[in-house]
Amino acid sequence: MSASTRKVRVPYHTLQSLRWWGSPAIHKGTFFKEPHRLILTTDASLFGWGAHMQTHMAQGQWSKHDLTHNINWVELRAIHLALCQFSNIVKGNHVLVMTDNVAAKAHINRQGGTKSWSLMQEALALGLWAESHLKSIRAEHISGEENRQADSLSRETIDHSEWRLEPNLFREISERFGQPQVALFASPANAQLPRYFTRFPSRGAEGTDTLRSRWPKGLLYAFPPLPLIPAVIRKLLLEGAELILLVPHWPRRPWFADLVDLSISPPWKIPADRISLSQGQLQHPDPQWLQLAAWHLKGRA
């Protein structure tokens, strides 16, 4: 059949509707350009769920009622819980969910499904939440091998005060400032030295409750939780101790001036691309954000 050359009169309102497609923005791809999306990575196990976004991590455990559902529901529920956990970050943004569960991915992208009533209900709840909090949400598949971070978060309880510096970096710090004798904030799982203090009584620990105990003599090492940095400095002054302190290089913090005053040699700011923190099999998602530096300090007793 040959194409017709017959002219057809097009109503004015139809021309008005078609004019949008002739817009320069269409030809430049402005309207169809993929927006910047915050990436949320999630996973679920029969123990709990885990997720990470940028420098942030979240996790939780399932109730007995949760575990009456199948694994697809659990994976979709993990995404919903993670979004709620990160609501202050994702609000008003486009979000890309990375999941290794095909059913969860499909229920997000298709806004539901027809094969499972419970999955449909969870997809509806997630969709209603996303509608009131996000600009858009989309899901993509990630392989289990690439999803190890979220998988670890779903299977292990993470203690944010138990991060361990990569051992080679610890050895380099020791070469720069001297070999420390005792680690003041440690656990049997992350201790860098044979002698260490723990938060709670533990077999093999030399002492507990670092801030309330008498510190041993000799060069000490501490990588304390961030909120305890001011207390560590006060304790250092009280004990008149010598300490290698690993903390963020944040000059605007009130305690930074104390570090400068107590330092007996220039600090070593660890190169961002070398900073590595772990907790068991789990790697910190963004340790570069901490801008860690090692300081050699001496208390003025």
N, C-alpha and C positions, 0 to 999 in steps of 0.2 A: 504494500500500500504506500503510495507516494504521499509526502507531506502536503497538507493543504495550504494554499496561499491566501485563503479567504480571510479578509479582515473582520475582526469582531470588535464591537464597541464594548469597552469595559466600564462598568459603573464607577463613578467617582470614588465612592467609599472603598471599593476594591483597590483602586490605585493608591489610595491613602494607606491601606494596609500593606501593600507591596513596597511602598517607598522605603520602609525600614531596611529592606534587604539591599537597597542600593546605597546605604550609608557607607562613607569611607571607613568608619570604624569596623564594619563587617569585613571589608577586604584586608584591613590591617590586622585582623584577628583579635581586636580588643575585646569583643563581647565573648569570644569563645576561648580566650586564653585561660589556662589552668591557674586558679588563684594560689597564692602561697598558703600552704597548709601546715599546721602543727602536727607532728607525727607522734601518735600514741601507739606503743607496742604492748601487747597483752598476751597472757597465757593463763591456762588453768590446769590444775591437777585435781586428784581426789582429795588432796590435803587443803588446798586453798587457791587463791588467785594472785597474780603478780602483774605489775605494769610499770613502765618507765616512760618519761617524756622529758626531753632536754636533760637537765641536771636532777630531775625529781624521780623518786621511786615510791611505789605504793604496793601494799599487799594486804591480804586478809585471809581468814579461814572460813570454811563452809560450815554451816549448821547441819544437823541431821536432816532437817527438812530440805535444805538445798540439795543434798545428795540423793534425794528420792527422784530427782530429774536426771535425764541422760546427759552425756558429756557435751552434746551440742548446746543444750540450754545453759550448762555451766560456763561454757566458753563465751556465749553471748552475754550472760549475766556478768561475767568478769569485765567485759568491755563497758557495760553500763555502770558498774561500781567504780571502775577506774575513771571514767569521765566525771562522775560525781566527786571523786576524790580530788581531781584536778580542775574543778569547776572555776576557780579563780583565774586559772591560766587560760583555759579554753574559751571562756565566755566571750561571745562576739567574734569568734574566729572560725575559719574553715579548718576542719580536722580530718586527718587521714589516719585510719586505724589499720595497724599491721597485725594480722592474726594468722596462725597456722591452721585454723579451722575453717574449712570451706563453707560449711553450713552457716556459721556466724557471719562470714563475709557476705554470703548471698542474702541473708535476712536483713543486713544493713543496706546493701545496695538496692534491693528490691522492695525495701520497706515492709518486709513481712514474708510470709510463705503460706503454703496450703497443706503441708504434710504433717504438721505437728501443732496442735492447739496451744500447748505450753510455750513452744518457741514463738508462735505468733503473738501470744500475750506479752512475752518479754520484749519482742521486737516493737510492739506497740508502745510499751512503757518507755523503751529507749528512744523511740522516735518522737514521742511527745516531749520528753526531756530535751532532746536535741533541738526540737522546733522552737522551744522557748529560751534556749541558751546559746545555740551555735548559728553561724551563718550557713554552714553546710557540713555534712558528714559523708565520708566515703570510706570504703574498706578495700584493702588489697591483701593478697596472700603472701605470707613469708614462710620460708621453709623452717622445719624444726631445727635444723643446724644453725640457721641464722637467728633463731629465736631463743638462744640459750639464756640470755640475760633475764627475760621475763619468765622463762621456765624455772630458773633457779629461784626467782622471787616467789613463784607459786608453790615451791616445795620446801623452802627453808625460811625460818623466821630471821629477819635481818635486824641486827643491832647497829644503829648508825654511829655508835661510839666505838665500834670494834674494827674499824678499817685498818688494814696492815699495809705499810709502805713496801713497795717492791724491794726484796732483799738486796739486790745489787745497788740500789740507791742508798739503802741504809749503810752498806759497806763503804760507799763513797763518802758519805757524811762522816763516818768513823775515821776514814783516812784524812779528812780535812781537819777535824776538830779533836781527834783522839778517840780511843776505844772506851765507850761507856761500860760501866760495871753492872748497872741495874736499870731495867725499864720500869717506869713508874705507873704507866697506864697500859696494862696488857691483859691477856688471857692465855690459857694453855694453847689456844688455837692460833693466836697471832703474835706470840712473844718472839722478839728478835734476839733475845739474850737468855742464857740459862737462868739468870736471876731476874725475877720480875715481881711486881705488885699487881694484885687484881682487885676488882671492886668487891667481890664476895669471897669468902673462904674457898680455897681451891687447892687440891693436892698438887704439890710441887711449887706453889707460890711462896715467896719469901715473906710477903706481908699482904695486908688488905687495907682498903680505904686509904689511898695515898695521901689525901689532904688532911687526914687526922692522925697519921702515923709519923713516927720519927723517921726521917730519911737516912739511908745508909751513907757512909762516907765514900768519897771518890766521885768520879764523873758519872752523872746520871743521864738518862734519856727519857724524854716524855713526848708523846703525841696525843695530847688530851682532847676530849670533846670540846668543840668551839665555845660553848657557854662557860667552860671552866677555866679558860685562859687567864682571866683576871685573878682568880683564886690561886692558880699555880704560881703566878708572879708574886703574890703576897706570901705564899708558903716559901718560895725561894728566898725572899728577903728574910723571913723569920729564921730559916735554917742556915742561912749563909752558905748555901750549897753551890756547887758548880754543875751546870745543866746544859745539855743539848736539847733545845726545844724546837719541835717541828710544828709550825703554825702558818696560817695564811699570811701572805705579804700584803696586808691591807693598811696602808699608812694613815687612813682616816679614822681608824678605830682608836678609842681612848687609850688602850693598852700598848699601842705601837710605840709611843714615846718612851714608855718604861723599858721596852726591849732595847731601844737605841741606847738608853742610859746604862743598862746593865750589861750590854754586850762587851766582850773582851776581844773580839775579832769581827771583821766584816761578815755579815750573814751570807749564806749561799742560797740564792733564789733558784730553785730547781727549774730547769728549762721545761716549758709547758708540754712539749711533745714527749718528755720523758717521764712525767708524773704518772704513776700507776698505783692504784689502791685496790685491794682485794679483801674478800671475806669468804673464806672457803673457796668454792668454785665460782663465786660471784665476783665480777669486776665492777668497780664503781663506774656509772655511765658517763660521767664527765668530771674527772678529777682535776682537769686543767682549770676549771672554774675556781678552785680553791687557791690557786697561785701560791703553792706551798714554798716556804723558805725555812732553812735550818739556821738556828741562832746558837751561838756559844755564849752562855750567860754565867755571871758570877754574882751571887747575892752579897750585899753589903752588910754583913752581920755586925 
